[in-house]
Amino acid sequence: MCDRTGECANDGTCQLVLKNEHTGLEMTEYYCKAHLVLRVWEVEADADLDVVDATKLWY
């Protein structure tokens, strides 16, 4: 996971909100744009998680 600065790819930082289908709990993760794409792909393959929202953060 990237830190909030998004320095890993210099593409800005994105906030990803995921929901656990079993518990109903939502969690927030932060990635640079490059790693966000990989994480969304992983979540799509995971039957336990759903993507609720992905937003680019502007600092």
ABEGO torsion letter per residue (X at the ends): XBBAAGAAAGAEBBBBBBBBAAAGBBBBBBBBAAAAAAAAAAAAABAABBBABBBBBBX
